[in-house]
């Protein structure tokens, strides 16, 4: 059996129970996607295998590609972002050549920007978390840019068997940055990986994150995007053996003139694995634009798969636009559950009135509503310092809008 659903809204595989979501959405030709298997998309280490995007391709149709020409050039710049790390005891930092990274069988780039970044990074930074490690403090990596320089980055994070770890990767400053990151999680390990995009207003950030989940491993990949003029982050999850679990969480807040785009691909190719995706975004200001595309492929061999993906967007002002496209492709009927949902709606004036009628000032009431909207995701981050930074940043965004 093959089932391909590729529209925004709510869907559930026939005969399966699970959550549903009703909200504002459209089925216009602009938001429909073609009947093409995600498995047919090109992946390659070679830049030449990816033509320069023109914006009409399925993978690029929402993205302002005219502003990304520098990141598509097949040239090395030789520049690096400023780098700082805090490594708990036992965690090591080393380097690897791009050729050795390719020889290791790492997932291949899925678009031209990622292929350019992988080819011209000048080497791969490697973070190793040893087997059986139980880290009491996160691994922290801080990257910052200056003067809008063009930079290609490449990072490999390897988590050993039965390790327990949290990794926090932060981006700030101003740069045009293209990044390839591979997170390899060995059998039985548990890892939370957090990536923070807190760029200045003129920054551009393109990224491909590949998460490889081992047997009975548990991975929580969290994306928080607040800054940058254009941010486009592709997260791909795959499984090497049964029993793996992937949770993809995301929070984003777009202001006037920002384009924040998040794309996920969960490739269920082995049996008895789980995935759950939940992304929430808020938008305010003229031309604020967010894009969320969630692709889940359940291949014929992936019996016993249990998967669900959800995207919700809150429009706070006129002039903002949110595109949301969940896609679910199923090649076997022997699954535990599969579904997706998408909802985009305006700020609830009735809820705001209810709070204000009880003596709460309008600014405080708006903050409470937005905080409540994000609460289900923020509560699962599990890193107190990140949760506090996120909520403080959201409060700052709302205060800026009021002023």
C-alpha positions as CSV (number, residue, x, y, z in Angstrom):
1,X,0.0,0.0,0.0
2,X,1.2,3.5,-0.7
3,X,-0.4,6.6,0.7
4,X,0.9,10.1,0.0
5,X,-0.7,13.1,1.7
6,X,0.8,16.4,0.9
7,X,-1.4,19.3,1.9
8,X,-1.7,21.6,4.9
9,X,-4.4,20.8,7.4
10,X,-5.2,17.7,9.4
11,X,-4.7,14.1,8.3
12,X,-4.7,10.8,10.0
13,X,-4.0,7.4,8.4
14,X,-7.3,5.6,7.9
15,X,-8.2,3.3,10.8
16,X,-5.6,4.8,13.1
17,X,-6.4,6.8,16.2
18,X,-4.5,9.8,17.4
19,X,-4.6,13.6,17.9
20,X,-6.3,15.8,15.4
21,X,-6.1,19.6,15.0
22,X,-8.6,22.0,13.4
23,X,-7.4,25.4,12.3
24,X,-7.3,28.0,9.6
25,X,-5.6,26.6,6.5
26,X,-6.0,26.6,2.7
27,X,-5.8,24.0,-0.1
28,X,-4.9,26.5,-2.8
29,X,-2.7,25.5,-5.8
30,X,0.1,27.6,-4.3
31,X,0.4,25.3,-1.3
32,X,-0.1,22.0,-2.9
33,X,3.0,19.9,-3.7
34,X,3.5,17.3,-6.4
35,X,3.1,13.6,-6.1
36,X,6.8,12.9,-5.8
37,X,8.4,10.5,-3.3
38,X,10.8,12.2,-1.0
39,X,13.1,9.2,-1.6
40,X,13.6,10.5,-5.2
41,X,15.2,13.8,-4.1
42,X,18.9,14.2,-5.1
43,X,21.5,13.8,-2.4
44,X,25.2,14.1,-3.3
45,X,28.6,15.2,-2.1
46,X,29.3,16.8,-5.5
47,X,28.3,20.5,-5.9
48,X,27.9,20.0,-9.6
49,X,24.9,17.6,-9.0
50,X,22.9,20.6,-7.8
51,X,22.1,23.4,-10.3
52,X,21.9,26.9,-8.9
53,X,18.3,27.3,-7.6
54,X,16.0,29.7,-9.5
55,X,13.1,29.6,-7.0
56,X,10.7,27.4,-9.0
57,X,12.0,24.1,-7.6
58,X,9.9,22.4,-5.0
59,X,12.6,22.7,-2.4
60,X,13.1,26.4,-3.0
61,X,9.7,27.8,-4.0
62,X,9.2,29.6,-0.7
63,X,12.8,30.9,-0.3
64,X,14.1,34.3,-1.4
65,X,16.9,32.6,-3.5
66,X,17.9,35.9,-5.2
67,X,19.4,37.0,-1.9
68,X,21.4,33.8,-1.5
69,X,23.6,33.9,-4.6
70,X,26.9,34.1,-2.6
71,X,26.1,30.9,-0.7
72,X,25.5,29.0,-3.9
73,X,28.9,29.9,-5.4
74,X,31.3,26.9,-5.7
75,X,34.1,28.7,-4.0
76,X,36.0,28.5,-0.8
77,X,36.3,31.7,1.3
78,X,38.8,30.5,3.9
79,X,37.0,32.4,6.6
80,X,35.7,31.1,9.9
81,X,33.2,32.3,12.5
82,X,34.6,33.0,16.0
83,X,34.4,29.8,18.0
84,X,34.2,29.1,21.7
85,X,33.5,25.8,23.4
86,X,32.8,24.5,26.9
87,X,33.5,20.7,27.0
88,X,32.7,18.7,30.1
89,X,35.3,16.2,31.3
90,X,35.8,13.4,28.8
91,X,34.4,15.2,25.8
92,X,37.0,15.9,23.1
93,X,37.3,18.2,20.1
94,X,39.3,17.3,17.0
95,X,39.2,17.8,13.3
96,X,38.6,15.5,10.3
97,X,39.2,16.0,6.6
98,X,36.2,16.4,4.3
99,X,37.4,13.3,2.4
100,X,37.4,11.2,5.6
101,X,34.0,12.5,6.5
102,X,32.7,11.4,3.1
103,X,34.4,8.0,3.4
104,X,32.7,7.5,6.8
105,X,29.3,7.2,5.0
106,X,27.9,10.4,6.5
107,X,24.6,11.5,5.1
108,X,25.0,13.4,1.8
109,X,24.0,17.0,1.3
110,X,20.5,17.5,0.0
111,X,20.8,20.9,-1.8
112,X,23.4,23.1,-3.4
113,X,24.1,25.3,-0.4
114,X,24.8,22.3,1.8
115,X,27.0,20.7,-0.8
116,X,29.0,23.9,-1.1
117,X,29.4,24.2,2.6
118,X,30.6,20.6,2.9
119,X,33.0,20.9,0.1
120,X,34.6,24.2,1.1
121,X,34.5,24.2,4.9
122,X,38.2,23.4,5.0
123,X,37.7,20.5,7.4
124,X,35.2,19.1,9.9
125,X,35.1,19.9,13.6
126,X,34.5,16.8,15.5
127,X,32.9,16.6,19.0
128,X,33.2,13.2,20.6
129,X,31.1,12.2,23.7
130,X,32.5,8.9,25.0
131,X,30.4,5.7,25.5
132,X,28.7,5.4,28.9
133,X,29.3,9.1,29.7
134,X,26.6,10.8,31.8
135,X,27.2,14.5,31.4
136,X,26.0,16.7,34.2
137,X,26.6,19.9,32.2
138,X,25.8,20.6,28.5
139,X,28.4,20.6,25.8
140,X,28.4,24.3,24.7
141,X,29.5,25.5,21.3
142,X,29.2,29.3,20.5
143,X,29.6,30.6,17.0
144,X,29.6,34.3,16.2
145,X,30.1,36.4,13.1
146,X,31.4,39.8,12.2
147,X,31.0,42.2,9.3
148,X,28.7,39.9,7.4
149,X,31.5,37.7,6.1
150,X,30.7,34.6,4.0
151,X,31.6,31.5,5.9
152,X,31.1,27.7,5.4
153,X,30.9,25.6,8.5
154,X,31.1,21.8,9.1
155,X,30.5,20.0,12.4
156,X,30.2,16.3,13.4
157,X,28.9,15.4,16.8
158,X,29.4,11.7,17.8
159,X,27.6,10.4,20.9
160,X,28.9,7.0,22.1
161,X,26.9,4.0,23.1
162,X,24.6,4.4,26.2
163,X,25.9,8.0,26.8
164,X,23.6,10.7,28.2
165,X,24.3,14.2,27.0
166,X,23.0,17.6,26.1
167,X,24.6,19.8,23.4
168,X,23.8,23.5,22.9
169,X,25.0,25.2,19.7
170,X,24.5,29.0,19.6
171,X,24.8,31.3,16.6
172,X,25.0,35.1,17.0
173,X,26.5,38.2,15.3
174,X,26.4,39.0,11.6
175,X,27.5,36.7,8.8
176,X,26.3,34.9,5.7
177,X,26.8,31.4,7.0
178,X,26.1,28.0,5.5
179,X,26.4,25.0,7.8
180,X,26.5,21.2,7.6
181,X,26.1,19.4,10.9
182,X,25.9,15.6,11.5
183,X,24.7,14.2,14.8
184,X,25.5,10.5,15.1
185,X,23.9,8.8,18.1
186,X,25.1,5.3,18.9
187,X,23.0,2.4,20.3
188,X,21.2,3.1,23.5
189,X,22.3,6.7,23.9
190,X,20.1,9.6,24.9
191,X,20.9,13.1,23.7
192,X,19.2,16.5,23.6
193,X,20.6,18.8,20.9
194,X,19.7,22.4,20.9
195,X,20.5,24.9,18.1
196,X,19.9,28.6,18.8
197,X,19.7,31.2,16.0
198,X,20.1,34.6,17.7
199,X,21.7,36.4,14.8
200,X,21.6,40.2,14.2
201,X,19.1,41.6,11.8
202,X,21.2,41.4,8.6
203,X,22.5,37.8,9.1
204,X,21.8,35.0,6.6
205,X,22.0,31.4,7.8
206,X,21.5,28.2,5.7
207,X,21.9,24.8,7.4
208,X,21.5,21.1,7.0
209,X,21.4,19.0,10.1
210,X,21.5,15.2,9.7
211,X,20.5,13.2,12.8
212,X,21.4,9.5,12.6
213,X,19.6,7.5,15.3
214,X,21.1,4.2,16.5
215,X,19.3,1.1,17.9
216,X,17.2,2.0,20.9
217,X,18.7,5.5,21.0
218,X,16.6,8.6,21.9
219,X,17.3,11.9,20.3
220,X,15.6,15.3,21.0
221,X,16.5,17.9,18.4
222,X,15.4,21.4,19.3
223,X,15.5,24.4,17.0
224,X,15.0,28.0,18.4
225,X,15.1,30.7,15.7
226,X,14.7,34.3,16.7
227,X,17.2,36.4,14.8
228,X,18.5,36.8,11.2
229,X,17.1,38.3,8.1
230,X,17.0,34.9,6.3
231,X,17.3,31.6,8.2
232,X,16.6,28.3,6.5
233,X,17.3,25.1,8.5
234,X,16.8,21.6,7.1
235,X,16.7,18.8,9.6
236,X,16.9,15.2,8.4
237,X,16.4,12.2,10.7
238,X,17.2,8.6,9.8
239,X,17.4,5.3,11.7
240,X,20.1,2.6,11.4
241,X,18.3,-0.1,13.5
242,X,15.0,-0.8,15.3
243,X,13.9,0.9,18.5
244,X,15.1,4.4,17.8
245,X,13.2,7.5,18.8
246,X,13.4,11.0,17.3
247,X,11.7,14.1,18.7
248,X,11.9,17.3,16.7
249,X,10.9,20.5,18.5
250,X,11.0,24.0,17.2
251,X,10.1,27.6,18.3
252,X,10.4,30.6,16.0
253,X,9.4,34.3,16.2
254,X,9.5,36.4,13.0
255,X,9.5,40.2,12.9
256,X,9.0,42.6,10.0
257,X,11.3,41.7,7.1
258,X,12.4,38.3,8.5
259,X,12.2,35.1,6.5
260,X,12.4,32.0,8.8
261,X,12.2,28.6,7.2
262,X,12.3,25.2,8.8
263,X,12.2,22.0,6.8
264,X,12.2,18.5,8.3
265,X,12.5,15.0,6.7
266,X,12.0,12.0,8.9
267,X,13.0,8.8,7.0
268,X,11.6,5.7,8.5
269,X,13.5,2.9,6.7
270,X,13.7,0.3,9.5
271,X,10.9,-1.2,11.7
272,X,9.7,-0.2,15.1
273,X,11.0,3.3,15.4
274,X,9.2,6.4,16.6
275,X,9.1,10.1,15.6
276,X,7.3,13.1,16.9
277,X,7.6,16.6,15.5
278,X,6.1,19.8,17.0
279,X,7.0,23.3,15.8
280,X,5.4,26.5,16.9
281,X,5.9,30.0,15.5
282,X,4.7,33.5,16.0
283,X,4.8,36.4,13.5
284,X,4.4,40.1,13.7
285,X,5.2,43.0,11.4
286,X,4.9,43.8,7.7
287,X,6.4,41.1,5.5
288,X,7.3,38.8,8.3
289,X,7.3,35.4,6.7
290,X,7.7,31.8,8.1
291,X,7.8,28.5,6.3
292,X,7.5,25.1,7.8
293,X,7.6,21.9,5.7
294,X,7.5,18.5,7.4
295,X,8.1,15.4,5.3
296,X,7.7,11.9,6.8
297,X,8.5,8.8,4.7
298,X,7.5,5.4,6.0
299,X,9.2,2.9,3.7
300,X,7.9,-0.6,3.0
301,X,10.3,-2.2,5.5
302,X,9.4,0.2,8.3
303,X,6.7,-1.9,9.9
304,X,5.6,-0.8,13.4
305,X,6.4,2.8,12.8
306,X,4.7,5.4,15.0
307,X,4.9,9.0,13.8
308,X,3.2,12.3,14.2
309,X,4.0,15.9,13.2
310,X,2.4,19.2,14.2
311,X,2.9,22.8,13.2
312,X,1.0,25.8,14.6
313,X,1.5,29.4,13.8
314,X,0.2,32.5,15.6
315,X,-0.3,35.7,13.5
316,X,0.0,38.7,15.8
317,X,-0.4,41.5,13.2
318,X,-1.5,42.3,9.7
319,X,1.0,41.8,6.9
320,X,2.6,38.6,8.2
321,X,2.5,35.3,6.4
322,X,3.0,31.7,7.5
323,X,3.2,28.8,5.0
324,X,2.8,25.3,6.5
325,X,3.0,22.1,4.5
326,X,3.0,18.7,6.3
327,X,3.6,15.7,4.0
328,X,3.1,12.1,4.9
329,X,4.1,9.2,2.6
330,X,3.4,5.6,3.6
331,X,4.5,2.5,1.8
332,X,3.2,-0.1,4.3
333,X,0.0,-0.6,6.1
334,X,1.6,-2.4,9.1
335,X,2.2,0.7,11.2
336,X,1.3,1.7,14.8
337,X,0.2,5.2,13.9
338,X,0.9,8.0,11.5
339,X,-0.6,11.5,11.2
340,X,0.0,15.2,10.8
341,X,-1.6,18.5,11.5
342,X,-1.2,22.2,10.7
343,X,-3.0,25.3,12.0
344,X,-2.4,29.0,11.4
345,X,-4.6,31.6,13.2
346,X,-4.7,35.1,14.3
347,X,-4.3,36.4,17.8
348,X,-7.4,35.6,19.9
349,X,-9.0,38.9,20.8
350,X,-11.6,37.2,22.9
351,X,-9.0,35.6,25.0
352,X,-7.3,38.9,25.4
353,X,-10.5,40.6,26.4
354,X,-11.2,37.9,29.0
355,X,-7.8,38.5,30.7
356,X,-8.2,42.3,30.5
357,X,-11.7,42.2,32.0
358,X,-10.0,40.7,35.1
359,X,-7.8,43.6,35.6
360,X,-4.7,42.4,33.6
361,X,-3.1,45.2,31.6
362,X,-3.2,44.6,27.8
363,X,0.6,44.3,27.4
364,X,0.7,41.7,30.2
365,X,-2.3,39.9,28.8
366,X,-0.7,39.6,25.3
367,X,2.4,38.2,26.9
368,X,0.5,35.6,28.8
369,X,-1.4,34.5,25.6
370,X,1.8,34.1,23.6
371,X,3.7,32.4,26.5
372,X,0.8,30.0,26.8
373,X,0.9,29.3,23.0
374,X,4.6,28.3,23.2
375,X,4.4,26.5,26.6
376,X,3.9,22.9,25.3
377,X,7.2,23.1,23.4
378,X,9.2,25.1,25.9
379,X,8.4,22.8,28.7
380,X,10.0,19.9,26.9
381,X,13.3,21.6,26.1
382,X,14.8,20.4,29.4
383,X,17.6,23.0,29.6
384,X,16.6,25.7,32.1
385,X,19.1,28.3,30.8
386,X,17.8,27.9,27.3
387,X,14.2,28.0,28.4
388,X,14.8,31.2,30.3
389,X,16.7,32.8,27.4
390,X,13.9,31.9,25.0
391,X,11.1,33.3,27.1
392,X,13.0,36.5,27.8
393,X,13.6,36.9,24.0
394,X,9.9,36.4,23.3
395,X,9.0,39.0,26.0
396,X,11.5,41.4,24.3
397,X,9.9,40.8,20.9
398,X,6.5,41.6,22.3
399,X,7.7,44.7,24.1
400,X,9.3,46.0,20.9
401,X,6.0,45.6,19.1
402,X,4.1,47.6,21.7
403,X,6.6,50.4,21.6
